[in-house]
């Protein structure tokens, strides 16, 4: 019997979520807990996981659709030919049937009401709108055939093809767009001698019989402790108001093959040093194995990125959505000195706040 996956309620005040990325398609087999798609609310981007084992037999929405909490996102079945219950199929006539993203864009361009356009399926599609146009002699405002291109951007004057973004590319687009459109993004850095941190990490590794250097975990744990001591860093701006986070959730970048993940250690401020290092290591392993859970890829309140392994001596990271601070760690320069940098949201933090934090972060704990 086919089983539905419903749109989750992410926040108590949100009755609508927007689909921002699909990670599966019709025909894919899912196990319970596999990530299916990403949805966005006013405050967060959340991964939606499969609640059952089974094949994806029908998608009920598209990327960019705004769907009501509790509505059906997709159907799964034990077989690819599993029938979808008739109750899931809408009757003819648009009525309250939701248009797809492409249909909605064309309706907006034409100034048409969706309720005036007949539909033959559970969604009002682009084909439905184009059929209605042909039947009533309606032309697009530029009198060109209907095509599925963005209404905000014109195509480059160079031959090429439009290709859908994959889930990772879509996630990066969301991050970069938030950084551009919302944060008052700024960057600064301080120079320091990394030897003190290297010695501290070596001493910790020897005392705890660790085979790998714990330098980055110790550095990020120090960041968590500094943010815990200065809670105003752990905040963002939502609708013109300060949103003060309660937990410190650390975002940490992990490169797994060609995929860049922002992994998350939740409630990092409640962990001791050893527990934090173990938790961060586990999250990194999950990223490399591509088995990250929803909790391990969402909800970062501060973030840390290191490009030292590639011998990069300076980089300026993009702020993740709803983060006011992201630390940039890099490799030492030829002189032996190194820099710690930070991208920050100037709506929340001043240069003095960030410079003081970086100077404290450059020194290992006593």
Secondary structure, DSSP 8 states (H G I E B T S, - for coil): --EEEE----STT-SEEEEEEE---TT-EE-TT-EEEEEE-SS-EEEEE-SS-EEEEEE---TT-EEETTSEEEEEESSTT----GGGS--SS-TT--B-HHHHHHHHHHT--GGGS--SSSSB-HHHHHHHHHHHT---TT--------SS----SS--------HHHHHHHHHHHHHHHT--EEEEEEEEETHHHHHHHHHHHHHTT-SS--HHHHHHHHHHHHHHHSGGGSEEEETTEEEE-SS--EEEEEEETTEEEEEEETTGGG--HHHHHHHHHHHHHHHHTT---GGGSS--SEEEEE-GGGT---------TT-SEEEEE----TTSEEEEEEEEETTT--HHHHHHHHHHHTS---
